[in-house]
Amino acid sequence: MPSLAPAIAEIRLAVRTALVDLPAASTVVVALSGGADSLALAAAAAFEGSKLGLRVETVTIDHGLQPGSDAAARRAASIAADLGLTAHVVPVEVGGVDGPEAAARTARYRALRQAAEGSSAVLLGHTLDDQAETVLLGLARGSGATSLQGMAPVRVDDDGLRWLRPLLTVRRATTRAFCAASALEVWDDPHNLDDRFSRVRVRERVLPVLETELGPGITEALARTAEQLREDAAAFDEMIHETIEDIVEHAEAGISVSAAALAANPAALRNRIIRLVVDSEFGASLTRVQTLEVARLATDWAGQGPIDLPGCSAARVGGRIVLTAR
């Protein structure tokens, strides 16, 4: 028998590893764009899912952002059907409030979540190259360690749905080799070559320059950095939750934190506690400047007044910092 192409073997193994712990006979949804990454993912999921007793479906989101997007979506669904999968095409309306990239992403994930109702997992085709680009963009924006963690291989949402990225250890070139070896017709999204988008500029200009000037392996190094930071964040999160139980109390219309206990913690832990408390209690994200202003109520108290924050305000009351809804 002919030997299996290395790219097919690598991707099938990555997908099998991601799927093996899912409940038997459950449904898995593959987010399929028609590009090489998602096509390779869908084909590998079709092969491995059948062996594991899983029902595999695909969902192709038509953002309607360019002429012919509906035809491209139908072509992707047709390929999925040829692979023996149930294929769905879901058109969405993309708003423009947060810019085209962010708006398309928001619309896409909302539609995927609705389409995956009753499923055990959604598979996303992000590769190691995507991870490196995400880390580099986060670094350029000064977004802190949370952004530099990149994309998690596994995320479980509030409803218990798993969002899996089986290909985060796989290079983009490998997915193209998979498709070539499998005779899968790849659709190349024109937006992936449009340098209006920052991610495209990172992919086409910045990373190649880094590879040339600093030597090969930059992409893998950036992905390793994300993995290490996720490990650090997991340890920090455990420490934070243990600390919060001791220093946080419910207050009228909000929550309060012991100023002395907060000040006694290292800055990294103190700032994470503040951000987590505000996010969990009021559903708001603080900038670094806002976080440091709240921290000053504990570490540099000089009678300053309340601080207006997204969704709440913070004030020093006696020995506690009280956060109340606005």
N, C-alpha and C positions, 0 to 999 in steps of 0.2 A: 504494500500500500504506500502511496506517496506520503512523505513526511509533512507534518503540519507546519505551515509558515510560522516563523518565530513571532511575528506581530500578532497573529491570531491566537497563538498559545499564551502570550503574555496578557492579552486583554481578556481572554476567557478566564484565565486564572484570577485576575483582579476582580472580575464580575462575580465569579463563583464564591470568592472569599467574602464579598459584600452580601451575597444573597443567602448564604448557607444557614444563617440563624433566623431567617424569616419564618413565620408560621406556615406549615404545609397547607397547600390549597388556597393560600391567600393571593390577592391580586397585587401586581407590581406595575407601576406606570413609568414608562420611559419618556422623558421630555425630548422630543425628536424635532430638530430643526431641518434636517436634511444635510447638514454639514458632516464632515468626516468624523468628528468626535462623537456626535450623537448617533450617527449611523452605525459606527463600530460598536457603540454601547448597546444599541437596540439589537443588533445581530448576535452579539455575545449573550445578551440577556435572553433572547429567544432560545438559543442553544442550551445555556446552563439552566434557565428557568424550567424548561421541559423536563430536564433530568431531576430537578428538585421538587417537581410537582407544583410549581407556581404558575399562575395565570399571568401572562405578560401582555400589556397593552401599551400603545403609544399615544401620546397627545402632541399634536403639532399646533403651536400658537401662531396664528396669522395676525401680525401686528398692523398690517395695512399701511406700512410706512414707505413703501416703494411700489412702483408699478410691477405687476406680475407676482406680487407676494402670495396671492391666492393660488396661482398655478404652482408656485414652488411648494406651498404647503400641501397641495393635493398630490404632487409628485412624491414628496416624502412619505405621505400616508400610503401611497401605492406601493412603494418599496417595502414598507412595514408589512403590508398585506401579503406581499410576495414571500416575506419571511415567515408567514403563518401567524402574524399577530393581528389582533383587533386594533384598528387605527382610527383615531378621531382627529378632526381638524376643528379648532376653536378660534373664531375671529374675536379680536378684542379691540376696544377703543383706547388709544394711548393719549393721555392728557399731556400738557406741556408745562405744568407748573414747576417741576424739578429738573427740566432739561430732558432731551430725548432719551438719553441712555437710562437715567433713573426712572423716568416715566414708563418706558418700555419694560424695564425690569419689574416694576411694581405691578403693572398690568399682567405680565407673564406669570408671576408667582401667584397672583390672586386667581387667575384662571386655572393654573395647574392644581392649586389647592381644592378648588371646586370640582375639577374633573377627577381628582383622586379620592373623592368621598367614598369611604368604605374600603379603600385599599390599605395595604400594610406599609407601602413605601413608594417614594418617588425617586427615580434614578436620574441624576444630572450628569452631563457629559464633560464637566470641567477637568482639564488635564493639568499636569505638572507645570506646563508653560503658563496656563491661566493663573495658577497659584503664584508663580513668580511675578507675573504682571501685577497681580493684586497687591502683593507685598511692596513692590516698588512704588506703586501709586500711593499706597498708605504712607510710605516713608516720605515721599515728596510732599504730601499734604500735612505732614506733622501730626498725624492722627493718633499717635500713641500706640502702646503695645496691643491694644484690642484690635486695631486695624492691621497691624503687622502680623497678627496670628493667621491672616488669610482666611481661607474657607475651610470649614471643618469637614472631615470625611463623613461624619455622621452627625445629624442634628435631629432631635425629636421635638416636635412642636407640642403645643398645649393639648392638642387632641390625640396625641400618641402616634401621629403619622411620622414615619422616618423619612428624612431627606438624605439620600446617600449619594456620595460622589466616588464611585469605584475607581475612577481613572486618575486620581490625584497623584499617583506615582508613575503615570504613563506619559511619555512625551507626545506632543502633537504629531510629530512625524510618524510615530508608531500607529496612530489611528488612521492616517492616510495609507500607510503600508497595509494595514488590515483591510481597508476598503478595496485597495488595488488587488490584493490576493483573493478577495471574496467577490470580485467583479461587481461591486456596489457603486452606482453612479452618484458621485458627490456633488452637492450644490454648494457653491461658494457665495456666501452672502456678501454683496457689494459693500455693505457697511463695514465689513472686516478689513477693507482696504481704504476706508474714508478717513483721511487724517484730520478731519474735524474732531474726531473722538480721541480723547487722551489715551485710552487703552490701545488704540491702533498706533499712535505715535510711539508709545512705549514698546510695542511689539516690533514695529518696522524700523525704528530708528535707535531708541535708547538701548535696548538689550543687545542688539548687534554691536553697537559701539563698545559697550561694557565687555562683551565677549572678546572683541578685538584688542582692546587696550589693557584689560586685566587678565586675559587668558580664558580658556574654556572652563565651563562648569559653573558660571555665574547663575544660570537658571536653577540648577540643582541646589546651589548654596542658598539662594533665596527661599526655595521651598523648604529646605532643612531649617532655616531660621523660623519660618512660620510654625513648623512642627514643635520646635523647642519652646517657642513662646506660648503655644497652646498648653504644653505640659506645665510651664511656670504658672500660667493663668489658672489651671485646674487646682494647683496647690494653693495659690492665693485665695481662690474662691472658697476653699475649705476653711482656711484660716479666717476669712472675713465672716462667714456664716457663724462660726463659733464665737467670734468676738461680738458680733451684733446681738446675739442672744443675751450677752451680759451688760451691754451699754445702752441698748435702745429700749424705750418704753413708749406705749401709745399715749397720746395727748389729745386734748379736745381739738377736733377738726384736723388732726394730723399726727405727728410723731415727734419724739424728742430723743436727743442723744447726749450722753454725759460729756461735757466739755473737757473735763480733766482726763477721762479715759481716752477720748479721741486724741487729745494732745500727746498722750503718752505713747501712742503708736508711731511707728516709722511713717514717714511722709507717704510712701507708696501705698501702705496699707490704709492709712488715714484717708487718703483721697479716694481710694477704691470703695471704702465704706460709705463715704458721702455720696458718691455716684450711685452705688447700689441702693441705698436707702431712698434717694429721690426717685430713682427709676421704678423700684418695686412699689412704692407708696403712691406716687403721683403719675407714673408712666411717662416721665420726662427725662431727657438726656441733657447733662450739663457739659458745657465747654470746660476746658482746663482753667480758664480765667475765672469762671463762675465757681468751679470747685475750690480753687485756692482762696477765693473771697469767703466762702463758707468756712473753710479750714481756719482762716484768720480769726473767726469768732472764738475758736478754741485756743489757738496758739499765740495770737497777738491781740488779745482783747483790750481795747482802749475806749470802750463806750460807744462804738459805732452802731448805727441804727440798723433796721431790718434790711435784708438784701432781697430784691425781687429776682425770682428765678422762673424758668418755664413751669407753669402750672402750680407754683407754690412760692412761699417766701420763707426766709430763714432769719431768726432773731435770737440773740443771747438773752435768756431769761434766768437769772440767778446762775446756777452752776450747770445749766443745760442749754443746748441749742435746740430750739423748737422750730419745726418745719410745719407750716400749715397751708392748706389749700387756698388759692386765691380765687 
